[in-house]
Amino acid sequence: MDPTDTQALQQLRSAIPIGLRHALALLERCAGDPQQAAECYKAELLQVLVDKSGLPAEQARAHLHNAGYDLNRALSAIEQMRYSLTERILRKHHQDKGRALDLIAQALETAEQLPRQYWLDFAQLEQLPPATRCFMVLHEWLAFEDWEGFDCALHFHLPQAIAQFRHLQRDALADTLDQADQRQQQLRAAHGGSEGAVEFAVRINQDPLFNICQQRFSEQRPHLDECLYAWVERHIEQFPA
């Protein structure tokens, strides 16, 4: 490459964040003038940003300038201006609702400074406003069930979980959990608590009535992420901004 062309390329790329191939093409179009090439590139970026954001040209130009003509940074700044943190999570992860719920739970945990010793403190969750309390109790209970299993989850803050499933208007699911808990207690009482944990776990998981409850829960579990996602959308103003 001619030294003059090399110098022009260096000037252009030091002025704006542009890829090598694009820079060479612009310099060729602009007869090797780096200043003219930079202005052409800025005009291209401005049109892209206007098309993507719907902002007036002057506002879009200001965002580009503040972002050092990095299109992704400018788009990110506009997203943060327009949408709350929770809204941005929902928009970005709308095709993976489980991931969206995990990120929203993390944001709430941070925003509310919720104490955690492996699992969250449910006494603290009870102090949250109704919409976020419902979300956090159920998200944490479902995470425990995923990790430990259905039978163990019946010993993990079940009354709070049942109450919040009813608040979510999932009464059939709440009834299923209540029935499973009662059956587990009946079986334990019938054997006087004489069995060890392993023996009782085997017995409970062989019980037909308990298994019916577990199957009902398993059938409804895949729909719960959608329910919680819709719950967040419905109460978006109570979630992290």
C-alpha positions in Angstrom: 0.0 0.0 0.0 1.2 3.5 -0.9 2.5 5.4 2.2 0.0 8.1 1.6 -2.9 5.6 1.5 -1.5 4.0 4.7 -1.5 7.3 6.4 -5.0 8.1 5.3 -6.2 4.7 6.6 -4.6 5.3 9.9 -6.1 8.7 10.2 -9.6 7.4 9.4 -9.4 4.5 11.8 -8.1 6.7 14.6 -11.0 9.1 14.1 -13.8 6.5 14.1 -14.3 2.8 15.0 -14.4 1.3 11.5 -13.4 -2.1 10.1 -10.5 -2.4 7.7 -12.5 -3.4 4.7 -15.1 -0.8 5.2 -12.4 1.9 5.7 -10.6 0.9 2.5 -13.9 1.0 0.5 -14.8 4.4 1.8 -11.3 5.9 1.1 -11.5 4.6 -2.4 -14.9 6.2 -2.8 -13.7 9.4 -1.3 -10.5 9.7 -3.4 -8.3 8.9 -0.3 -9.6 11.8 1.8 -9.9 10.5 5.4 -12.0 13.4 6.6 -14.6 13.0 3.8 -14.6 9.2 4.4 -15.2 9.8 8.1 -18.2 12.0 7.3 -19.6 9.4 4.9 -19.3 6.8 7.6 -21.0 9.0 10.2 -23.8 9.6 7.7 -24.2 5.8 7.2 -24.3 5.1 10.9 -26.8 7.9 11.5 -29.2 6.5 8.9 -28.9 3.0 10.5 -29.5 4.4 14.0 -32.5 6.4 12.8 -34.0 3.3 11.1 -33.4 1.1 14.1 -34.4 3.5 16.9 -37.0 5.6 15.2 -35.4 8.7 16.8 -35.2 12.1 15.0 -31.9 12.6 13.2 -30.6 15.2 15.6 -31.3 13.0 18.7 -29.7 10.0 17.0 -26.7 12.1 16.0 -26.2 13.1 19.6 -26.3 9.5 20.8 -23.8 8.5 18.1 -21.5 11.3 19.1 -21.7 10.4 22.8 -21.0 6.8 22.0 -17.9 7.6 20.0 -19.7 6.5 16.8 -20.0 3.0 18.1 -23.4 1.9 16.8 -23.9 -0.9 19.5 -23.1 1.5 22.3 -25.5 4.1 20.9 -28.3 1.5 20.6 -27.6 0.3 24.2 -27.8 3.9 25.5 -31.1 4.4 23.8 -32.4 1.1 25.2 -31.4 2.3 28.7 -33.1 5.6 28.2 -36.3 4.1 27.0 -36.7 1.0 29.1 -36.3 -0.1 32.7 -33.9 -2.9 33.6 -36.8 -5.3 33.8 -38.2 -4.3 30.5 -34.8 -4.7 28.8 -34.5 -8.2 30.3 -37.9 -9.1 29.0 -37.2 -7.7 25.5 -33.8 -9.4 25.2 -34.8 -12.9 26.6 -38.4 -13.1 25.4 -37.6 -16.4 23.7 -36.0 -17.9 26.8 -38.4 -17.1 29.6 -36.6 -19.1 32.2 -33.4 -17.1 31.6 -35.4 -13.9 31.8 -37.0 -14.9 35.1 -33.6 -15.8 36.6 -32.1 -12.4 35.6 -35.1 -10.6 37.0 -34.8 -12.5 40.3 -31.1 -11.6 40.5 -32.0 -8.0 39.8 -34.6 -8.0 42.6 -32.3 -9.8 45.0 -29.7 -7.0 44.4 -32.1 -4.1 44.5 -33.8 -5.3 47.7 -30.5 -6.5 49.3 -32.1 -9.8 50.2 -30.0 -12.0 52.5 -29.1 -15.4 51.2 -27.5 -18.4 52.8 -27.6 -20.6 49.8 -31.4 -20.1 49.7 -33.1 -16.8 50.3 -34.6 -15.9 53.7 -38.3 -16.3 53.2 -39.1 -14.1 56.2 -37.5 -11.3 54.3 -39.4 -12.2 51.1 -42.6 -11.8 53.1 -41.8 -8.1 53.6 -41.8 -7.4 49.8 -44.8 -5.8 48.1 -47.4 -8.3 46.9 -46.3 -8.6 43.2 -42.6 -9.0 43.9 -43.2 -11.2 46.9 -45.3 -13.6 44.8 -42.6 -13.7 42.1 -39.6 -14.2 44.4 -41.3 -16.8 46.7 -42.3 -18.9 43.7 -39.1 -18.5 41.8 -37.1 -19.6 44.8 -39.4 -22.5 45.7 -39.3 -23.7 42.1 -35.5 -23.5 42.0 -35.4 -25.6 45.2 -37.8 -28.1 43.6 -35.6 -28.3 40.5 -32.5 -28.9 42.6 -33.8 -31.2 45.4 -36.9 -32.9 43.9 -40.7 -32.7 44.5 -40.8 -34.7 47.8 -38.1 -32.6 49.4 -39.7 -29.4 48.2 -42.8 -30.2 50.2 -40.7 -29.4 53.3 -39.3 -26.1 51.9 -41.6 -23.2 52.9 -44.6 -24.9 51.4 -47.3 -22.8 53.1 -45.8 -19.6 51.5 -45.5 -21.3 48.1 -49.1 -22.5 48.2 -50.3 -19.1 49.2 -48.4 -17.5 46.3 -49.6 -20.1 43.8 -53.2 -19.1 44.9 -52.2 -15.4 44.5 -51.1 -16.3 41.0 -54.5 -17.9 40.5 -53.0 -21.3 40.1 -55.5 -22.9 42.5 -55.4 -26.4 41.0 -51.6 -26.5 41.5 -51.9 -25.2 45.0 -54.5 -27.9 45.7 -52.1 -30.6 44.3 -49.3 -29.4 46.6 -51.6 -29.4 49.6 -52.8 -32.9 48.8 -49.2 -34.2 48.3 -48.2 -32.7 51.6 -51.1 -34.3 53.4 -50.4 -37.7 51.9 -46.8 -37.5 52.9 -47.8 -36.7 56.5 -50.3 -39.5 56.5 -47.7 -42.0 55.4 -45.2 -40.8 58.0 -47.8 -41.0 60.8 -48.8 -44.5 59.7 -45.3 -45.8 60.3 -44.7 -43.8 63.5 -41.7 -42.1 62.1 -39.7 -45.2 62.6 -38.2 -45.3 59.1 -35.0 -43.6 58.1 -34.9 -40.9 55.5 -33.9 -43.2 52.7 -36.5 -45.8 53.5 -39.3 -43.2 53.8 -38.2 -41.6 50.5 -38.6 -45.0 48.8 -42.0 -45.6 50.4 -43.4 -42.1 49.5 -42.2 -42.4 45.9 -44.0 -45.8 45.6 -47.3 -44.5 46.9 -49.9 -44.3 44.1 -51.7 -41.2 45.5 -48.5 -39.3 46.1 -47.4 -40.2 42.5 -50.6 -38.8 41.1 -49.9 -35.5 42.8 -46.3 -35.5 41.6 -47.4 -36.3 38.0 -50.0 -33.4 38.2 -47.2 -31.1 39.3 -44.9 -32.3 36.5 -47.6 -31.7 33.9 -48.1 -28.1 35.1 -44.5 -27.2 35.7 -43.6 -26.3 32.1 -46.3 -23.6 32.1 -45.2 -21.9 35.2 -42.4 -19.9 33.6 -44.9 -18.4 31.2 -47.2 -17.6 34.1 -44.4 -15.8 36.0 -43.3 -14.0 32.9 -46.8 -12.7 32.3 -47.0 -11.8 36.0 -43.9 -9.6 35.6 -45.3 -7.9 32.5 -48.6 -7.2 34.3 -46.8 -5.7 37.3 -43.8 -4.2 35.5 -43.8 -1.0 37.5 -43.0 -2.9 40.8 -39.9 -4.5 39.3 -36.4 -3.1 39.1 -36.1 0.0 37.0 
